[in-house]
Amino acid sequence: MITLVLLIIGINIVYVSINTLRTILVIKGQRLFASVISVFEVGVYLFGLTIVLKNLDKPVNIIAYCIGYGAGVYIGSLIEQYLALGYVEFQIIVDSVEQDLPRLLREKGYGVTSWSGEGKDGLRLILHVLAKRSNEKKLMKYLNEIAPNAFVISYEPKNFIGGFWTKNIRKF
C-alpha cells in the first residue's frame, strides 16, 4: 500500500512539474518546445490517473494524488526558476547624472539606454538595462555594489523589436 501511495505522489510530481514548465514555455512564446514536452506530460498524466482510478476504494490514494499535485506545482516552479528562461528588463534610477553607471554596465556586456530626468530632489539618471534572466541576481548584486542607493525595478519583457540586442536574442 505504501508503495502505491509513493508511486501516485511521484507520478503526480512529475506530471505537474512538466505541466508547470509547459505552461511557462507557452507564456514565453516557446510553443514548439511546449508542444514536445506536452506529449510526455499527457503520457505521465494518463498513467497516473489510471492507477488512481483503479484504486479509488482507498481514500489515501486520492490524498496521495492531491499531495503529489501540490508538490509538483512547487517543484515545477523551482525548476523554471533554475532554468531562468527569457530576459529581464531593469529600470534603474540613481541620484546623479554624473554617475559612470552606464559605462560600467556596458563594460559588463549589458545593453544600456540612459537619459536624465527630474525627481523630487533634483536631477536623476535613468537607465534601462536588458539582461538574460539567468543573470538577474548577478546584476542585482553588482548594482548593489556600484550604486547601493539606486532605485531598481525589474520586469520581464515579452517582445523585442529593433536595437542591437535583437541580433543576439535570436541566437538563444
Backbone as numpy.savetxt, mean C-alpha at the origin, in Angstrom:
# Nx Ny Nz CAx CAy CAz Cx Cy Cz
-10.53 -33.77 14.75 -11.35 -32.57 14.75 -10.49 -31.31 14.75
-9.43 -31.28 15.57 -8.57 -30.11 15.62 -7.86 -29.90 14.28
-7.53 -30.99 13.60 -6.89 -30.90 12.29 -7.82 -30.23 11.29
-9.09 -30.59 11.33 -10.08 -30.00 10.43 -10.26 -28.51 10.72
-10.32 -28.16 11.98 -10.46 -26.75 12.38 -9.26 -25.94 11.89
-8.05 -26.46 12.10 -6.84 -25.76 11.65 -6.78 -25.67 10.12
-7.24 -26.71 9.44 -7.28 -26.69 7.98 -8.24 -25.61 7.48
-9.41 -25.51 8.09 -10.39 -24.49 7.70 -9.82 -23.09 7.93
-9.20 -22.88 9.09 -8.60 -21.57 9.39 -7.51 -21.26 8.37
-6.63 -22.22 8.11 -5.52 -22.02 7.18 -5.99 -21.71 5.77
-6.95 -22.46 5.29 -7.48 -22.24 3.94 -8.10 -20.84 3.84
-8.83 -20.45 4.85 -9.47 -19.13 4.79 -8.45 -18.01 4.89
-7.40 -18.21 5.65 -6.33 -17.20 5.70 -5.73 -17.02 4.31
-5.43 -18.12 3.65 -4.87 -18.05 2.29 -5.86 -17.39 1.34
-7.11 -17.84 1.36 -8.12 -17.30 0.46 -8.32 -15.79 0.65
-8.52 -15.37 1.88 -8.83 -13.96 2.12 -7.59 -13.08 1.91
-6.41 -13.60 2.19 -5.18 -12.84 1.90 -5.07 -12.59 0.40
-5.29 -13.61 -0.40 -5.27 -13.45 -1.86 -6.37 -12.49 -2.29
-7.55 -12.61 -1.70 -8.68 -11.72 -2.02 -8.34 -10.27 -1.72
-7.71 -10.04 -0.59 -7.31 -8.68 -0.20 -6.30 -8.11 -1.20
-5.30 -8.91 -1.54 -4.31 -8.46 -2.51 -4.93 -8.19 -3.88
-5.82 -9.08 -4.31 -6.48 -8.90 -5.60 -7.26 -7.60 -5.63
-7.99 -7.32 -4.57 -8.77 -6.09 -4.50 -7.86 -4.86 -4.59
-6.77 -4.88 -3.87 -5.83 -3.76 -3.90 -5.21 -3.60 -5.28
-4.88 -4.72 -5.93 -4.32 -4.65 -7.28 -5.31 -4.03 -8.26
-6.59 -4.39 -8.14 -7.61 -3.80 -9.02 -7.68 -2.29 -8.79
-7.68 -1.88 -7.54 -7.75 -0.45 -7.21 -6.54 0.28 -7.78
-5.37 -0.36 -7.78 -4.15 0.27 -8.27 -3.99 0.12 -9.79
-4.99 -0.44 -10.45 -4.95 -0.53 -11.91 -4.19 -1.73 -12.45
-3.83 -2.69 -11.61 -3.10 -3.88 -12.04 -4.09 -5.00 -12.37
-4.96 -4.75 -13.34 -6.05 -5.67 -13.64 -5.59 -7.05 -14.12
-4.55 -7.10 -14.95 -4.09 -8.39 -15.47 -3.57 -9.27 -14.34
-2.70 -8.72 -13.50 -2.16 -9.49 -12.38 -3.28 -9.90 -11.44
-4.23 -9.00 -11.19 -5.37 -9.31 -10.33 -6.19 -10.46 -10.91
-6.36 -10.48 -12.21 -7.12 -11.55 -12.86 -6.42 -12.89 -12.72
-5.11 -12.88 -12.85 -4.34 -14.13 -12.73 -4.45 -14.70 -11.32
-4.25 -13.85 -10.31 -4.31 -14.40 -8.95 -5.74 -14.75 -8.53
-6.73 -14.17 -9.20 -8.12 -14.51 -8.86 -8.43 -15.97 -9.20
-7.73 -16.54 -10.16 -7.92 -17.96 -10.49 -7.56 -18.81 -9.28
-6.42 -18.49 -8.65 -6.01 -19.23 -7.46 -6.94 -18.94 -6.29
-7.35 -17.68 -6.20 -8.26 -17.27 -5.12 -9.54 -18.10 -5.12
-10.18 -18.20 -6.26 -11.47 -18.91 -6.31 -11.27 -20.42 -6.10
-10.12 -20.95 -6.53 -9.84 -22.37 -6.28 -9.72 -22.66 -4.80
-8.97 -21.82 -4.10 -8.81 -21.99 -2.65 -10.16 -21.82 -1.96
-10.93 -20.81 -2.40 -12.25 -20.55 -1.81 -13.17 -21.76 -1.95
-13.26 -22.31 -3.14 -14.15 -23.46 -3.36 -13.71 -24.68 -2.57
-12.41 -24.90 -2.48 -11.89 -26.02 -1.69 -12.28 -25.85 -0.22
-12.06 -24.66 0.33 -12.39 -24.41 1.73 -13.89 -24.45 1.99
-14.67 -23.87 1.10 -16.12 -23.85 1.27 -16.69 -25.27 1.22
-16.16 -26.08 0.35 -16.61 -27.47 0.26 -16.38 -28.19 1.59
-15.23 -27.98 2.19 -14.93 -28.63 3.48 -15.91 -28.15 4.55
-16.16 -26.85 4.60 -17.06 -26.32 5.63 -18.49 -26.81 5.41
-18.95 -26.79 4.18 -20.34 -27.21 3.90 -20.55 -28.69 4.19
-19.53 -29.50 4.03 -19.63 -30.93 4.36 -19.63 -31.17 5.86
-19.22 -30.13 6.63 -19.08 -30.30 8.08 -19.85 -29.23 8.85
-21.03 -28.88 8.37 -21.85 -27.86 9.04 -22.46 -28.33 10.35
-22.40 -29.63 10.60 -23.00 -30.18 11.82 -22.24 -29.76 13.08
-21.03 -29.24 12.92 -20.22 -28.82 14.08 -20.01 -27.31 14.03
-20.58 -26.59 14.98 -20.43 -25.12 15.00 -18.98 -24.64 15.05
-18.09 -25.46 15.61 -16.68 -25.07 15.70 -16.09 -24.86 14.30
-16.59 -25.56 13.30 -16.10 -25.40 11.93 -16.51 -24.04 11.35
-17.70 -23.61 11.69 -18.17 -22.30 11.24 -17.36 -21.20 11.94
-17.11 -21.40 13.22 -16.29 -20.44 13.97 -14.88 -20.39 13.38
-14.32 -21.55 13.04 -12.99 -21.61 12.43 -12.98 -20.85 11.11
-14.04 -20.99 10.33 -14.16 -20.28 9.06 -14.13 -18.76 9.30
-14.87 -18.32 10.28 -14.92 -16.88 10.62 -13.56 -16.37 11.12
-12.90 -17.13 11.96 -11.58 -16.74 12.47 -10.58 -16.67 11.32
-10.60 -17.64 10.45 -9.70 -17.65 9.29 -9.95 -16.45 8.38
-11.20 -16.08 8.22 -11.55 -14.94 7.37 -10.96 -13.65 7.95
-11.17 -13.43 9.25 -10.63 -12.23 9.89 -9.12 -12.19 9.85
-8.49 -13.32 10.14 -7.02 -13.38 10.10 -6.51 -13.16 8.68
-7.24 -13.63 7.68 -6.84 -13.45 6.28 -6.85 -11.99 5.86
-7.84 -11.23 6.32 -7.88 -9.80 6.02 -6.64 -9.12 6.61
-6.34 -9.45 7.84 -5.19 -8.84 8.51 -3.88 -9.22 7.81
-3.68 -10.49 7.54 -2.45 -10.95 6.91 -2.34 -10.41 5.48
-3.44 -10.38 4.75 -3.43 -9.81 3.40 -3.00 -8.35 3.39
-3.48 -7.60 4.38 -3.09 -6.18 4.45 -1.62 -6.04 4.84
-1.09 -6.94 5.66 0.34 -6.91 6.00 1.19 -7.23 4.77
0.75 -8.19 3.97 1.48 -8.55 2.76 1.50 -7.36 1.80
0.36 -6.71 1.63 0.29 -5.54 0.73 1.18 -4.43 1.24
1.19 -4.21 2.53 2.06 -3.18 3.11 3.52 -3.52 2.88
3.87 -4.78 2.99 5.25 -5.22 2.74 5.63 -5.01 1.28
4.72 -5.35 0.35 5.00 -5.18 -1.07 5.08 -3.71 -1.46
4.31 -2.86 -0.77 4.30 -1.40 -0.99 4.20 -1.06 -2.47
3.16 -1.54 -3.10 2.96 -1.30 -4.53 2.57 0.15 -4.79
3.04 0.68 -5.90 2.61 2.01 -6.31 3.55 3.12 -5.87
2.99 4.31 -5.86 3.76 5.52 -5.59 3.09 6.34 -4.51
3.85 7.26 -3.95 3.32 8.15 -2.93 3.74 9.57 -3.30
2.86 10.50 -3.08 3.11 11.91 -3.33 3.20 12.61 -1.99
4.24 13.40 -1.81 4.42 14.17 -0.58 4.20 15.64 -0.89
3.48 16.30 -0.04 3.43 17.76 -0.05 4.17 18.19 1.21
5.22 18.97 1.03 6.09 19.37 2.13 6.08 20.90 2.19
5.85 21.42 3.37 5.87 22.87 3.57 6.88 23.17 4.67
7.86 24.02 4.32 8.88 24.40 5.29 8.84 25.90 5.50
9.44 26.33 6.58 9.26 27.71 7.04 10.14 28.75 6.37
10.89 28.41 5.34 11.73 29.42 4.72 12.00 29.06 3.26
11.92 30.06 2.39 12.23 29.81 0.98 13.73 29.71 0.76
14.52 29.96 1.80 15.97 29.88 1.70 16.48 28.45 1.86
15.63 27.52 2.24 16.07 26.14 2.47 16.59 25.51 1.19
17.55 24.62 1.35 18.16 23.90 0.24 17.50 22.53 0.04
16.30 22.39 0.53 15.61 21.12 0.53 15.37 20.54 -0.87
14.93 21.31 -1.86 14.72 20.71 -3.18 15.99 20.06 -3.75
17.12 20.74 -3.64 18.37 20.19 -4.15 18.75 18.90 -3.43
18.62 18.90 -2.09 18.97 17.71 -1.31 18.10 16.51 -1.71
16.83 16.75 -1.92 15.92 15.66 -2.32 16.21 15.19 -3.74
16.51 16.11 -4.63 16.84 15.73 -6.01 18.13 14.91 -6.04
19.08 15.26 -5.20 20.33 14.49 -5.13 20.08 13.06 -4.67
19.02 12.85 -3.94 18.65 11.49 -3.50 17.82 10.76 -4.56
17.54 11.45 -5.68 16.83 10.80 -6.78 15.33 11.03 -6.80
14.82 11.88 -5.94 13.38 12.14 -5.91 13.02 13.24 -6.91
11.83 13.10 -7.50 11.30 14.16 -8.35 10.71 15.25 -7.46
11.13 16.48 -7.66 10.70 17.58 -6.78 10.23 18.75 -7.62
9.07 19.27 -7.29 8.59 20.54 -7.82 8.40 21.45 -6.62
8.91 22.67 -6.71 8.81 23.57 -5.56 8.40 24.97 -5.98
7.79 25.68 -5.06 7.41 27.07 -5.26 7.25 27.73 -3.89
7.20 29.04 -3.89 7.03 29.73 -2.61 5.55 30.07 -2.42
5.18 30.13 -1.18 3.81 30.45 -0.81 3.82 31.30 0.45
2.66 31.70 0.84 2.56 32.53 2.03 1.69 31.82 3.06
2.23 31.70 4.26 1.50 31.11 5.36 1.15 32.16 6.40
0.58 31.75 7.48 0.19 32.67 8.57 1.36 33.49 9.08
2.52 32.86 9.14 3.70 33.53 9.70 4.72 33.95 8.66
4.34 34.04 7.40 5.26 34.54 6.39 5.47 33.58 5.24
6.59 33.78 4.53 6.91 32.98 3.36 7.18 31.52 3.72
6.75 30.65 2.83 6.94 29.21 2.99 7.46 28.66 1.67
8.21 27.57 1.76 8.62 26.82 0.59 7.73 25.58 0.52
7.08 25.38 -0.61 6.16 24.25 -0.79 6.78 23.32 -1.82
6.81 22.06 -1.50 7.40 21.07 -2.40 6.41 19.93 -2.63
6.40 19.43 -3.84 5.72 18.18 -4.17 6.80 17.19 -4.55
6.78 16.03 -3.92 7.80 15.02 -4.15 7.10 13.70 -4.46
7.53 13.05 -5.54 6.99 11.76 -5.92 8.02 10.69 -5.60
7.56 9.59 -4.99 8.47 8.50 -4.63 7.75 7.17 -4.75
8.51 6.10 -4.88 7.92 4.77 -4.79 7.39 4.60 -3.37
6.29 3.89 -3.25 5.72 3.67 -1.91 6.68 2.88 -1.02
7.49 2.06 -1.63 8.47 1.29 -0.85 9.53 2.19 -0.22
9.65 3.42 -0.70 10.61 4.38 -0.14 9.96 5.38 0.81
8.68 5.23 1.09 7.97 6.22 1.89 8.59 6.41 3.28
8.85 5.34 3.99 9.40 5.46 5.34 10.81 6.05 5.31
11.59 5.63 4.32 12.95 6.15 4.18 12.92 7.66 3.92
12.01 8.10 3.06 11.91 9.52 2.77 11.42 10.29 3.99
10.45 9.75 4.70 9.96 10.42 5.91 11.09 10.57 6.93
11.90 9.54 7.09 13.03 9.59 8.02 14.03 10.66 7.58
14.33 10.69 6.29 15.27 11.68 5.76 14.73 13.10 5.96
13.45 13.29 5.67 12.84 14.62 5.88 12.92 15.04 7.33
12.71 14.10 8.23 12.78 14.40 9.66 14.20 14.83 10.07
15.20 14.28 9.38 16.59 14.65 9.68 16.95 16.03 9.13
16.56 16.31 7.88 17.00 17.55 7.24 16.03 18.71 7.40
14.77 18.41 7.73 13.77 19.47 7.93 12.80 19.03 9.02
13.25 18.94 10.26 12.42 18.39 11.33 11.14 19.17 11.61
11.08 20.44 11.23 9.87 21.24 11.48 8.95 21.32 10.27
9.23 20.53 9.24 8.41 20.57 8.03 7.02 20.01 8.31
6.05 20.57 7.60 4.69 20.03 7.61 4.60 19.12 6.38
4.29 17.84 6.60 4.33 16.85 5.52 2.99 16.13 5.44
2.48 16.03 4.22 1.27 15.25 3.94 1.65 14.26 2.85
1.27 13.01 3.01 1.52 12.03 1.94 0.20 11.40 1.53
0.11 11.09 0.24 -1.06 10.43 -0.30 -0.66 9.66 -1.54
-1.52 8.76 -1.99 -1.22 7.93 -3.15 -1.90 8.49 -4.39
-1.11 8.88 -5.39 -1.70 9.32 -6.65 -2.17 8.12 -7.46
-3.16 8.32 -8.28 -3.70 7.22 -9.07 -3.20 7.24 -10.51
-3.13 8.41 -11.12 -2.74 8.52 -12.53 -1.57 9.46 -12.70
-0.79 9.22 -13.75 0.35 10.07 -14.08 0.26 10.44 -15.56
0.40 11.72 -15.84 0.46 12.20 -17.22 1.55 13.26 -17.27
2.52 13.10 -18.15 3.57 14.08 -18.33 4.63 14.04 -17.25
5.64 14.92 -17.41 6.71 15.00 -16.43 7.81 13.99 -16.71
8.98 14.24 -16.14 10.11 13.34 -16.40 9.93 11.99 -15.73
9.13 11.90 -14.68 8.94 10.66 -13.94 8.15 9.62 -14.72
7.25 10.04 -15.61 6.38 9.07 -16.29 7.17 8.08 -17.12
8.32 8.47 -17.66 9.17 7.54 -18.41 9.68 6.44 -17.47
10.03 6.81 -16.26 10.53 5.84 -15.28 9.42 4.96 -14.74
8.24 5.51 -14.54 7.13 4.77 -13.96 6.72 3.60 -14.84
6.71 3.80 -16.13 6.27 2.74 -17.05 7.17 1.53 -17.01
8.40 1.70 -16.53 9.33 0.57 -16.45 9.00 -0.34 -15.28
8.23 0.12 -14.33 7.99 -0.65 -13.11 6.77 -1.49 -13.25
